[in-house]
Amino acid sequence: MDTEENELAVLESKHRKEKKELQAQIQALKKAAKNDKTKRKELTAEILRLETEMDTRHQQEIDTANKNVKEETDTVLNNVENELTNVKISKAQKRRDKKLQQEKERDELIKQQEQENRHGPRNIELQEINNKLKVRGLKIFMIPSDGDCLYKAISHQLAIIKKKDVSVDELRVSAAKYIRQNKGDFLPFMTNPDTFEMLTDEEFEEYCEKLENTKVWGGQLEVRALSNSLQCPITIIQATGPGSIDQGDEYEKPPLIITYHRHMYGLGEHYNSTVQGEVEVGSC
């Protein structure tokens, strides 16, 4: 087990180093694009692509490492069981055998659950969203789940659809500013999660402060604020309900098209962006 733990530690160290190198690469890209208007417009989408590709690769490497550890553990357990057939089984050994059997049964239950998850809510939702995107000639562009997913999805769409370079921080400030300026339109829909009462003036300002300065998750109110502040239509594709939720139809098209997921991650709701193309078979 020490060997496997060392391998995982080496992998984690490698990932930390690669993240630092990527940050250095991003800073170099920003520096190179500082005086080039064309490169600046493309920079946000490129940074998102690099971060997403690294996150995906790192997760695959961790999954593979964990799988190897489990396979080696299973091999050790099987060897132990074979050796025990040639010795007298004591009461203590019987207890150990019982524990091993329970662990094996638990592993079988885990495998069974993984199989059932193939037809679970996450994949069903993905299939429904992909079907709706296919009609539009689109596919999902994955956004990291870090609290900024809505703003990163909008930033990515602005880069590829409107050819505008707008950062996550700029979008957060813009949304908060619009909500403050139109308090009367938003406040009736903002309630305290504990009391279910409409926010007080102090709570309203605290809400806007968090929106601006933290990674607090964005929802429908923020989508509305972004659409109006950017003067750009935003279309949200989701698995259930109408084919799309459209915000800002009065503004000039084409719309920014993002996807809304209830079951993609265990932490809760999530937004992704979209790009032209078709989903590969088996990608769900």
Buried (B, 14 or more C-beta within 10 A) or exposed (E): EEEBEEEBEEBEEEBEEEBEEBEEEBEEBEEEBEEEEEBBBBBBBBBBBBBBEBBEEBEEEBEEBEEEBEEEBEEEBEEEEEEBEEEEEEEEEEEBBEEBEEEBEEBEEEEEEEEEEEEEEBEBBBBBBBEBBEEBEBBBBBBBBEBBBBBBBBBBBBBBBBEBBBBBEEBBBBBBBBBBEBBEBBBEEBEEEEEEEEBEEEBBBEBBEEBBEEEBBBEEBBBBBBBBBBEBBBBBBBBEEEEBBBBBEEBEEEBBBBBBBBBBEEEEBBBBBBBEEEBEEEEB
